[in-house]
Amino acid sequence: MQDQQKPPEWQIQEWLNSDQPISLASLRGKVVVMHAFQMLCPGCVSHGLPQAQRVRATFSTSDVAVLGLHSVFEHHDAMTPVALKAFLHEYRLTFPVGVDMPSASAAVPQTMAAYRLQGTPSLLLFDREGMLRWQQFGRPDDMTVGAKIMALIMENPAGQGVEDKKEQEEQSGCTPEGCAI
Protein backbone atom coordinates (compact mmCIF):
# COMPACT_ATOMS: atom_id res chain seq x y z
CA MET A 1 0.00 0.00 0.00
CA GLN A 2 1.24 3.49 -0.66
CA ASP A 3 1.74 5.98 2.15
CA GLN A 4 -1.42 7.44 3.58
CA GLN A 5 -2.34 10.81 2.15
CA LYS A 6 -5.15 13.19 3.00
CA PRO A 7 -7.07 13.16 -0.24
CA PRO A 8 -8.53 16.19 -1.97
CA GLU A 9 -12.30 16.63 -1.97
CA TRP A 10 -14.16 15.11 -4.89
CA GLN A 11 -15.55 17.78 -7.21
CA ILE A 12 -18.75 16.20 -8.49
CA GLN A 13 -21.19 17.87 -10.90
CA GLU A 14 -23.92 15.27 -10.33
CA TRP A 15 -24.38 11.84 -8.72
CA LEU A 16 -26.17 9.08 -10.61
CA ASN A 17 -27.56 5.92 -8.96
CA SER A 18 -27.64 7.77 -5.64
CA ASP A 19 -30.43 9.68 -3.92
CA GLN A 20 -27.97 12.11 -2.32
CA PRO A 21 -24.46 13.49 -2.78
CA ILE A 22 -21.66 11.22 -1.58
CA SER A 23 -18.44 12.29 0.12
CA LEU A 24 -15.56 10.44 1.74
CA ALA A 25 -16.82 11.70 5.09
CA SER A 26 -20.23 10.11 4.47
CA LEU A 27 -18.49 6.77 3.78
CA ARG A 28 -16.28 6.83 6.86
CA GLY A 29 -16.04 3.35 8.34
CA LYS A 30 -16.01 1.67 4.92
CA VAL A 31 -13.22 0.88 2.50
CA VAL A 32 -13.95 2.91 -0.65
CA VAL A 33 -13.20 1.59 -4.13
CA MET A 34 -13.48 4.27 -6.81
CA HIS A 35 -13.11 3.48 -10.50
CA ALA A 36 -12.43 6.51 -12.71
CA PHE A 37 -13.69 5.86 -16.22
CA GLN A 38 -15.02 7.28 -19.47
CA MET A 39 -17.91 5.52 -21.19
CA LEU A 40 -16.09 5.66 -24.56
CA CYS A 41 -12.85 4.21 -23.16
CA PRO A 42 -12.42 0.61 -24.38
CA GLY A 43 -10.31 -0.40 -21.35
CA CYS A 44 -12.94 1.01 -19.01
CA VAL A 45 -15.82 -0.81 -20.67
CA SER A 46 -14.03 -4.15 -21.03
CA HIS A 47 -11.97 -4.19 -17.82
CA GLY A 48 -12.44 -1.35 -15.30
CA LEU A 49 -16.23 -1.32 -14.97
CA PRO A 50 -16.62 -5.12 -14.95
CA GLN A 51 -13.96 -5.21 -12.22
CA ALA A 52 -15.93 -2.66 -10.20
CA GLN A 53 -19.02 -4.86 -10.57
CA ARG A 54 -17.05 -7.93 -9.40
CA VAL A 55 -15.75 -6.02 -6.38
CA ARG A 56 -19.29 -4.95 -5.51
CA ALA A 57 -20.55 -8.53 -5.84
CA THR A 58 -17.66 -9.95 -3.77
CA PHE A 59 -17.47 -7.68 -0.73
CA SER A 60 -20.14 -6.81 1.80
CA THR A 61 -21.63 -3.34 1.41
CA SER A 62 -21.17 -2.91 5.16
CA ASP A 63 -17.39 -3.07 4.59
CA VAL A 64 -16.82 -1.78 1.05
CA ALA A 65 -18.40 1.04 -0.97
CA VAL A 66 -17.91 0.89 -4.74
CA LEU A 67 -18.19 4.13 -6.71
CA GLY A 68 -17.62 5.24 -10.26
CA LEU A 69 -16.10 8.57 -11.28
CA HIS A 70 -16.93 9.58 -14.85
CA SER A 71 -13.91 11.72 -15.72
CA VAL A 72 -14.20 13.01 -19.27
CA PHE A 73 -11.01 14.47 -20.76
CA GLU A 74 -11.80 13.84 -24.44
CA HIS A 75 -14.91 13.72 -26.67
CA HIS A 76 -16.69 16.11 -24.29
CA ASP A 77 -19.66 16.67 -26.59
CA ALA A 78 -20.42 12.93 -26.81
CA MET A 79 -20.05 12.03 -23.13
CA THR A 80 -22.74 14.11 -21.49
CA PRO A 81 -24.56 13.24 -18.25
CA VAL A 82 -27.63 12.34 -20.34
CA ALA A 83 -25.59 9.88 -22.43
CA LEU A 84 -24.00 8.53 -19.23
CA LYS A 85 -27.45 7.80 -17.74
CA ALA A 86 -28.31 5.71 -20.79
CA PHE A 87 -24.90 3.99 -20.64
CA LEU A 88 -25.37 3.05 -16.96
CA HIS A 89 -28.83 1.68 -17.73
CA GLU A 90 -27.70 -0.34 -20.77
CA TYR A 91 -24.69 -1.83 -18.97
CA ARG A 92 -26.75 -2.40 -15.80
CA LEU A 93 -24.29 -0.50 -13.61
CA THR A 94 -26.09 0.17 -10.35
CA PHE A 95 -23.34 1.50 -8.08
CA PRO A 96 -23.20 5.28 -7.54
CA VAL A 97 -21.37 7.24 -10.24
CA GLY A 98 -20.20 10.81 -9.83
CA VAL A 99 -19.80 13.05 -12.88
CA ASP A 100 -16.44 14.75 -12.44
CA MET A 101 -16.76 18.56 -12.45
CA PRO A 102 -15.46 19.98 -15.74
CA SER A 103 -12.59 22.44 -15.55
CA ALA A 104 -13.19 25.98 -16.76
CA SER A 105 -9.68 26.20 -18.18
CA ALA A 106 -8.53 22.67 -19.12
CA ALA A 107 -9.73 19.48 -20.79
CA VAL A 108 -9.06 17.43 -17.65
CA PRO A 109 -11.90 17.59 -15.08
CA GLN A 110 -11.30 18.82 -11.54
CA THR A 111 -11.21 15.59 -9.50
CA MET A 112 -9.07 13.86 -12.12
CA ALA A 113 -6.61 16.77 -11.98
CA ALA A 114 -6.63 16.93 -8.16
CA TYR A 115 -5.74 13.23 -7.91
CA ARG A 116 -3.24 13.51 -10.78
CA LEU A 117 -4.83 10.59 -12.57
CA GLN A 118 -2.89 9.53 -15.66
CA GLY A 119 -6.00 8.51 -17.60
CA THR A 120 -8.80 5.98 -17.56
CA PRO A 121 -9.41 3.45 -16.24
CA SER A 122 -7.90 4.34 -12.89
CA LEU A 123 -8.60 2.70 -9.55
CA LEU A 124 -8.39 4.46 -6.18
CA LEU A 125 -8.64 2.72 -2.79
CA PHE A 126 -9.42 4.62 0.40
CA ASP A 127 -9.22 3.13 3.89
CA ARG A 128 -11.99 3.30 6.50
CA GLU A 129 -10.68 6.68 7.68
CA GLY A 130 -10.95 8.15 4.18
CA MET A 131 -7.23 8.17 3.45
CA LEU A 132 -6.04 7.43 -0.09
CA ARG A 133 -4.04 4.22 0.17
CA TRP A 134 -3.58 3.02 -3.41
CA GLN A 135 -3.99 4.43 -6.88
CA GLN A 136 -3.46 2.53 -10.13
CA PHE A 137 -3.78 3.52 -13.79
CA GLY A 138 -4.68 0.80 -16.26
CA ARG A 139 -5.79 -2.74 -15.60
CA PRO A 140 -4.79 -4.09 -12.19
CA ASP A 141 -5.27 -7.81 -11.67
CA ASP A 142 -8.45 -8.85 -9.79
CA MET A 143 -6.44 -10.87 -7.25
CA THR A 144 -4.21 -7.88 -6.50
CA VAL A 145 -7.20 -5.57 -6.09
CA GLY A 146 -9.02 -8.10 -3.89
CA ALA A 147 -5.96 -8.60 -1.70
CA LYS A 148 -5.48 -4.86 -1.24
CA ILE A 149 -9.16 -4.37 -0.38
CA MET A 150 -9.08 -7.26 2.11
CA ALA A 151 -5.92 -5.86 3.72
CA LEU A 152 -7.69 -2.54 4.22
CA ILE A 153 -10.76 -4.29 5.66
CA MET A 154 -8.62 -6.24 8.12
CA GLU A 155 -6.64 -3.17 9.25
CA ASN A 156 -9.63 -1.82 11.10
CA PRO A 157 -12.71 -4.07 11.16
CA ALA A 158 -16.10 -2.36 10.78
CA GLY A 159 -17.40 -0.67 13.88
CA GLN A 160 -14.02 -0.79 15.59
CA GLY A 161 -12.43 2.61 15.84
CA VAL A 162 -8.69 3.06 16.21
CA GLU A 163 -9.07 3.79 19.93
CA ASP A 164 -11.29 0.70 20.43
CA LYS A 165 -8.72 -1.46 18.68
CA LYS A 166 -5.88 -0.08 20.82
CA GLU A 167 -7.88 -0.64 24.01
CA GLN A 168 -8.69 -4.21 22.94
CA GLU A 169 -5.00 -4.93 22.28
CA GLU A 170 -4.04 -3.54 25.71
CA GLN A 171 -6.69 -5.62 27.47
CA SER A 172 -5.62 -8.81 25.70
CA GLY A 173 -1.95 -8.24 26.51
CA CYS A 174 -1.17 -8.00 22.82
CA THR A 175 0.39 -5.06 21.03
CA PRO A 176 1.81 -4.74 17.52
CA GLU A 177 5.15 -5.85 19.02
CA GLY A 178 3.77 -9.14 20.39
CA CYS A 179 1.54 -10.78 23.01
CA ALA A 180 2.51 -10.93 26.68
CA ILE A 181 1.47 -13.62 29.13
Residue pairs with C-beta under 8 A, 6 or more apart in sequence:
1 133
1 134
1 148
1 151
1 152
2 132
2 133
2 134
2 135
4 127
4 131
4 132
4 133
5 131
5 132
6 131
6 132
7 24
7 115
7 126
7 130
7 131
7 132
8 111
8 114
8 115
9 23
9 24
9 114
10 23
10 24
10 69
10 98
10 111
11 100
11 101
11 109
11 110
11 111
11 114
12 21
12 22
12 98
12 99
12 100
12 101
12 111
13 81
13 98
13 99
13 100
13 101
13 102
14 81
14 98
14 99
15 21
15 22
15 96
15 97
15 98
15 99
16 81
16 84
16 85
16 88
16 96
16 97
16 98
16 99
17 88
17 93
17 94
17 95
17 96
17 97
18 96
22 67
22 96
22 98
24 32
24 126
24 130
25 130
27 65
27 126
27 130
28 128
28 129
28 130
29 128
29 158
29 159
30 62
30 63
30 64
30 65
30 128
30 158
31 59
31 63
31 64
31 65
31 125
31 126
31 127
31 128
31 149
31 152
31 153
32 64
32 65
32 67
32 124
32 125
32 126
32 130
33 52
33 55
33 64
33 65
33 66
33 67
33 123
33 124
33 125
33 145
33 149
34 66
34 67
34 68
34 69
34 123
34 124
34 125
34 126
35 44
35 48
35 49
35 51
35 52
35 66
35 67
35 68
35 69
35 121
35 122
35 123
36 68
36 69
36 71
36 100
36 111
36 112
36 115
36 117
36 120
36 121
36 122
36 123
36 124
37 44
37 48
37 49
37 68
37 69
37 70
37 71
37 120
37 121
38 44
38 70
38 71
38 72
38 73
38 74
38 75
38 79
38 120
39 45
39 70
39 79
39 83
39 84
39 87
40 74
40 75
40 78
40 79
41 48
41 120
41 121
43 120
43 121
43 138
43 139
44 120
44 121
45 91
47 121
47 139
48 120
48 121
48 122
48 123
48 139
49 68
49 91
49 93
49 121
51 123
51 140
51 142
51 145
52 66
52 68
52 93
52 95
53 93
53 95
54 142
55 64
55 66
55 145
55 146
55 149
56 64
56 66
56 95
58 146
59 149
59 153
62 158
63 153
63 158
64 149
64 153
66 95
67 95
67 96
67 97
67 98
68 93
68 95
68 96
68 97
68 98
69 97
69 98
69 100
69 111
69 112
70 79
70 84
70 97
70 98
70 99
70 100
71 100
71 108
71 109
71 111
71 112
71 117
71 120
71 122
72 79
72 100
72 102
72 109
73 107
73 108
73 109
73 112
73 119
73 120
74 107
76 102
76 107
81 99
84 97
84 99
87 93
88 94
88 97
98 111
100 109
100 110
100 111
100 112
101 109
101 110
101 111
102 109
102 110
103 109
103 110
103 113
106 113
115 122
115 124
115 132
115 135
117 135
117 137
118 137
119 137
121 137
121 138
121 139
122 135
122 136
122 137
122 138
123 134
123 135
123 136
123 140
123 145
124 132
124 134
124 135
125 132
125 133
125 134
125 135
125 148
125 149
125 152
126 132
126 133
127 133
127 152
127 155
127 156
128 152
128 155
128 156
128 158
129 156
129 162
133 148
133 152
134 148
156 162
156 165
160 168
169 175
169 176
172 179
173 179
173 180
173 181
174 180
